[in-house]
Amino acid sequence: MTAIVVNEINIKSLRQQETKERLVMIGLTIPYLLIVILLIIVPIGWLFGTSFVDQDGSFTFKHYVRLVESKAYYRIFITTFEISIFTTLICILIGYPLTYFISQLPRRFANLCMIAVLIPFWTSLLVRTYAWLVLLQRKGLLNNFGIELGLLSEPLPLMHNMTGTLIGMVHIMLPFLILPLYANMRAIDTDYLKAASSMGANQLRAFWTIFFPLSVPGLLAGSLIVFVICLGFYVTPAVLGGGKVIMVSMKIQSNIELFFSWGAASALGVVLLVMTIAILYIASKFVSLDQMSSRG
């Protein structure tokens, strides 16, 4: 048997083995593909299809036309994005210094601090929201405490407005920023800072030129998570906003429960989904997913 024949037999055997491996991999992925199709693709397809159906079952574009022509829907989307942006910015202002402080602690104390950050997750979202309702109302603990100390002459309007909504949402969203940012900060090699100090840089300069740029991927990842979750938030703005702060999710709920219009609600959901995907796509142009998930 010549070397050429042996080589051809080996090539054929390798190709058969490769085909078998591919079939095995396809077989292993089919159950997961079915789960994705049933839990994600089918509901989104149903949502998209329902957005073109009128209450009498006929095909229509009127739900999308109403979204374009109605100023009320325009204000709702503006309010949704305002709340999401302000919540994200406040979380950054509070969360970045706090996360930096925790990341500089010894591992044992840092773990205790992270447990404190995670404690709110052990309490129901609805319970936490109603706790802020008790604290912020006109006769709540904060206003009563301020009046008793003489700091306030009359109760502050902390409820049923943008202020109360932002306070509650920042409290709930803050851990979602801290967790990815802490993982990023903790993995930054401190030798970089030592090298900068050995070359004459003070602590502030070393922070801004070395530490902060390395922590940007974690900051962007956490900010994006907070912003996207805020776009679809319902419970906190519904309770603390008192009906005066209306977001897209609340309008979807009212379209279904008050007007029994699944088509209008679905159209809102589709538009919000498309806008969220567009935001994620734009964010991917500035920083890749690999950079967001990097740890130093």
N, C-alpha and C positions, 0 to 999 in steps of 0.2 A: 504494500500500500504506500503510495507516494505521499510526500509531505503536503502536496496541494490538496489531495483528497482528504487527508486527515484534517487539514485546516478548514475545508468546506464543511466537514461533519461537525467540527467544533463550533463553527459559526452558526450552523443550523440548530445545534443543541442549545446554544446561548439564546438564540432568538425564541425558541420554544419556551425556555425558562423565563425569558422576559415577558412573553405573552401570558404565561401562567401567573406571574407576579402581578401583572396589571389587572388580570381578571380577579385575583384575590383581593387587591386593593379596591377595585370597583365594588366587589361584593361586600367588603367591610364598610364602605362609605354609603351604600344604599340606605340602610336604616336611618342614618343621620340626615341624609338628604330628604327622606320621607318626613322626618320630624320637622325639618326646616320648612318644607313645603306646606305641611299641615298647620304649623303654628305661626308661620310668618307670611308665606306667599299667598295662601288661600285667604286669610283674613284681610290682607292688603288688597287683594283682587276683589273681594266682596265689598270692601269699603269704596274702592274706586268705581265699581259698577253701580253701587247704590247711589252714588253722588249724581248720577245721570238719570235717576228714576224719580218721577213725580209721585205725589201721594196716591194718585189713581192708577199707578203702575206704568204710565206711559214714559217714553224717552224724552228727556228735556235737558236744556242747557241753562235753565233759568236760575238754578242755584249758584252757578258760577257767575252768571250775569249780575245777580244781586250782590255778590261779593265785590264786584268791580264798581258797580254804580252806587252802592249804599255807603254813605259817610259813616254810619254807625259801625259797620264792619271795619272800616279804615281806622277809626278811633280805637276799636278793640285790639287790632293788631299793633297799633302804636303803643298802647298801654302794655300789652304783653311784652313787647321788645324793651320798653323802658324799664319795666320791673326786672326783666331778665338781665339787662345790662347793668343796672344799678346794684342788683343783688350780687352779681359777679364781681363788680369793682369793689364793693364793700368787703366781700369775702377775701379778695386779694389783699386789701389794706389791713385787715385783721389777721388773716391766715398766714401771710408770708412771714411777718416778724415772729408770730407765735411758733410757726413751724421751724424757723431758723433757731429760735431759742431752744426748742425741744431737741433739735438735731445736734446741738452743741453739748448737751448734757451727757453724762456717762450712760452707758447702755441701760443699766438697771433703772435709773431715774427716768430716762427717756421712755422706757416701756411702761412705767407707771403713768406717765403723762399721756401716752397713746391710749391706754385703757380708759383714762378720763375722757379722751376725745370720742371713744367708741361707745361710752355709756349711753348717750342719747339713742343709739340704735336699738337698745334693749327696751325702749319705751315706745309705745304706739305713737305714730305720727299725729293721730287725732288727739291723743292725750296731751302731747306737747303743744299743739296748737291751742287747745282750750286752756292750758296753763298760762299761755300768753294772754288769752282773753281775760283771765282773772287778774293778771298783773297790770294790764294796760288800760282797762276800762276806766271811766270817769271816777268811779268810786273804788278803783282797784288799789292794790298795795302800793304801787309806785306813786300815784297821785296823793293818796292818803299820807304816805310817808313824807312826801315833799311838803304838803300843807302843814303837817304837825311840826316839822323842823323849821317852818317859816321860809322855806325856799320858794314856795309857790303861794300865790294869793288865790288862785282858782285852778281847778283841774286842767291839765293839758289835754288837747284832743289827740290822743294816741291810738284811737280805735276808729274803725270804719273809714279809713283813709289810706293813702299811699304809705305813710309813716309806719303804721302798725303792720301793714302787709310786708314791708321791707324788713322790719325787725324780726318778724316770725320766720320769713323765708331765709334770711341770713343765718339765723340760729340753726335751721334745719339743713341748709346747704353747706355750711362751713366744714364739716367733716369730709365732705366729698372733695374739697380742695386740699385739705391737710394731708389726707392719706397718700395720694400719688406724689405730692410735693415732698413729704417726709421721706418716702422711699428714694426719691431722687437725691435729696440733700444728704441723706445718710450714706449714700454710696459714693459721694464725692471724696476723692483722695485728699486728705489734709496735707500731704506732702507738697501739693501744688502751692498751698498758702505759705507753708514754711519756706519753699523756694523763693516765693515772691518777697517774703520778709527778709530773707538772707541777701536779696539784691537791693534792699533799701526801701521797699514799699511799706508804708504804715498799714495798720489793720483796715482802715477805711478804703484805701486804694486797693489793697489785696482783695477785699470783698467785692468791690465793683468791677475789677478787671479780671478776677479769677472765679470767685465763688458764684456771683450772680449769673454770669453767662452760662455756667455749667448747670445752674438750677432752672434755667428758662424752660427746657423741655418739660419738666415736672410741673412748672407753673402753668404752662399752656395746656397741658393735659388736664389738670385739675380745673382750670377756668372753663375749658370746653365742656367738661362733664357738668359743671354747675350751670352753665348757660343753657345747654340743651335740656337738662332736666327742668329748669325753670320755665321753658317755653310751654311745657305741657302740665304745669303744676295746677292743682285744683283745690285741694282741701284748705290749705292755709289762706290763700287769697279769698276764698269763699267765706271763711269764718271771720278772719280779721278785717277783710275789706268791707264786710257788711252789705254787699250788693252795690257799693259805690265804686269799687275797683273791679272791673270786669275784664277777665282774660279770655283767651280763645277757648280754653277748656270749659269755662263756665258757660260760655255761649253755646257750646256743643251740648252741654247738659240741658240747658233751657230749651233748645230746639227740639230735643227728644221728649222731655217730660212735660213741657208746657204746650208746645205746638205740634207734637207728634210727627215731626218732619225729619225722618231718617235721612232723606236726601240732602237737606240743608246741613245737617250735622255731619254727614259723610263728606260733603264738599269742603267744609271747614277743616275736617281732619286730613283730607288729601292735601289741601293747600299748606297746612302746618307741617305735614310730613315732607312735602317737596321743599319747603323753606329750610327745614332742618337738614335735609340731605345736601342742599346747596351750601349751607353754612359749613358743614363737615367737608365738603369738596373744596371750598375756598380755604379753609384752615389747612387742608392737606397740601395746598400750594405753598404755604409759608413754612410749614414744618411737617415732616413726614411722620408716619405712624411709628417708624423705627426710632426716630428721635424722641417722640413722646414717651415711648416705653423704655428709653435708655436710662441707665442708672449711673450717670457720671461718666 
